[in-house]
Amino acid sequence: MNRDDVAWSGPMPALTTPFDAAGRVDNAGFRANVTRMLDAGATGIVACGCTGEFWALAMEERKALYAEAVAATAGRGTVIVGTGCVGEADTIALAKHAKQVGADAVLVLPPYFVKLTDDEIFSHYKAVSDAIDLPMVVYNIPGNAVNAISPALADRLADLEKVVAIKESSGDWNNFYSTMLAVKDRLRVFCGPSSVFGVPAVALGADGTVDCFPNVWTGCLDLYYAARDGRSDAADLQETGRKLTDLFTSGGRTLYPATKAAMDMMGFAGGGTPRPPLRALAGAPLEGLRTGLKDMGLL
């Protein structure tokens, strides 16, 4: 398999996983958010990724969310679900369940926490590729996973049978662009931090974007189309994305709790309280977020 075996392109939001007051997954809120994203121009969704707090979900909860994602999308777009785990057996088991419930692909980050060599990372992906029956999206997010996928390693992974795409979320333009040049003939390339450099990424050939910010600002979906079509407002959309990124990651705020807090402020389904070890924003960080959103005209 390679990039030509799938037809994926465009903006695919990385969805939050909402929890109710008792800490249970809020399936109705999740489904409502899926519908809102697709109505706003998303070409697919990514569930149970980093924005979806996969690390805080039990295996059975992840499996149930895969089915919810497929049902909520109802054939309107691509469904990619995160199955990455530290161990290959768990990663494979989740991928097989994703296949059973009708997901289109799996998103797999490298094993996290323990520092690995490139050969060990490659062996992990090969074991998963050899054992599953779904296309795989390699996920490079070294800020969270510790282990990075360099352009040279991406080049090796591109030849694995089930690998058809990469989500490059290093946040490093040089790594992103070098990776795209190394693999774009074989893999679909999705820009992770489209809020930071999605416009140049798409303009230079990225197939699509996967970002958390569409959950709060659907302009992040339109950013892809503006870049693809060479529209004059592309630069303005990129500027807004950059400002949101800075707002959500400063003043005592981190990305995922800030995303959920902003969704709640705006009245969007799918927000709510993050699961520990994350904590809901309160006090000055929460008020700073509110002020920043108002200053940007988003609230």
Stockholm file with secondary structure:
# STOCKHOLM 1.0

chainA/1-299         MNRDDVAWSGPMPALTTPFDAAGRVDNAGFRANVTRMLDAGATGIVACGCTGEFWALAMEERKALYAEAVAATAGRGTVIVGTGCVGEADTIALAKHAKQVGADAVLVLPPYFVKLTDDEIFSHYKAVSDAIDLPMVVYNIPGNAVNAISPALADRLADLEKVVAIKESSGDWNNFYSTMLAVKDRLRVFCGPSSVFGVPAVALGADGTVDCFPNVWTGCLDLYYAARDGRSDAADLQETGRKLTDLFTSGGRTLYPATKAAMDMMGFAGGGTPRPPLRALAGAPLEGLRTGLKDMGLL
#=GR chainA/1-299 SS CCGGGCCCCEECCBCCCCBCTTSCBCHHHHHHHHHHHHHTTCSEEEESSTTTTGGGSCHHHHHHHHHHHHHHHTTSSEEEEECCCSSHHHHHHHHHHHHHHTCSEEEECCCCSSCCCHHHHHHHHHHHHHHCSSCEEEEECHHHHSCCCCHHHHHHHTTSTTEEEEEECCCCHHHHHHHHHHHTTTSEEEESCHHHHHHHHHHTTCCEECCSGGGTCTHHHHHHHHHHHTCTTHHHHHHHHHHHHHHHTSTTCCHHHHHHHHHHHHTCTTCBCCCTTSCCCCHHHHHHHHHHHHHTTCC
#=GC SS_cons         CCGGGCCCCEECCBCCCCBCTTSCBCHHHHHHHHHHHHHTTCSEEEESSTTTTGGGSCHHHHHHHHHHHHHHHTTSSEEEEECCCSSHHHHHHHHHHHHHHTCSEEEECCCCSSCCCHHHHHHHHHHHHHHCSSCEEEEECHHHHSCCCCHHHHHHHTTSTTEEEEEECCCCHHHHHHHHHHHTTTSEEEESCHHHHHHHHHHTTCCEECCSGGGTCTHHHHHHHHHHHTCTTHHHHHHHHHHHHHHHTSTTCCHHHHHHHHHHHHTCTTCBCCCTTSCCCCHHHHHHHHHHHHHTTCC
//
